[in-house]
């Protein structure tokens, strides 16, 4: 008894579905093509621009990772930018919006193994703050791949917060 006798949809050669074309019997090649087709289908909705894949995936839409904390006196913005130096990052404040932008360039070359790799990526994050800030007292510090920006609130912004009583 052959395996074909166990297939419920018939014994005719033309009716048996197959992942393989007649000229390609390699299952790994077929799997490779199916995975490529799947990625093509998924990324078709990105306006023709493929998101970054592989090692450079950190340059995707939400890079760098940013944490914002707010207290009565100041707003603190912390951004993780591993592998970058402070000269690669620009911090701007205009009309109540904090802008963090930068560019990462990495080049590796190994002549012995005849190997070279280049990675480039830009980011820009615009963060609307919603408070008046003392622009001349904004402080930005960079250490070990972490950018910290402290934005002190004006006296007027500090007094705008109003505690609301909760009733049961």
C-alpha positions, 0 to 999 in steps of 0.5 A: 500500500502506498501513501497515496492510497491513504489520501482521501481526495483521490488517486489521480495525479493532477488532483493531489495538492502539493507544496512542491512544483514538479521541478522543485522537490526540495522542501526547504526551498519551498518553505523559503518561498512560502515565508518570503510570500508571507513577509511580502503579504504582511509588509504590503501595507507599509506604503511601499517602505519596508520597516527595518529588519535584522540588526538594524531593527532598532531604527523602527518607528518607536526608536528610541525608547522614551520614558517621561515622568512628571512631578510638581516642579519638573518634567524628566524625559529619558531616552535609551540610545545605546551605541550612540555618542552625545555628538550624534544626538540633537535636543531641541525645544520649540513652542512647547515641543521637545524634539530628540533627533539623531543619527547612528552610523556604524561601519565594521570591516574585517579584511582578513575574512573579507567582510564589511558591514554598514548600519545607518539609521535616523530617528526623530521623536517629538514630545508635546509637553503640555506645560510652560517650561523655563527654557533657559533652565532646561538641562540635558545630560548623556551617560552610558547610552542614556539621554536625560532631559530635565525641563523645569516648569514655570511657577504658573505651570506649577500652580495650574494643577488643581486637586479634585475631591473624590466623593463617594 
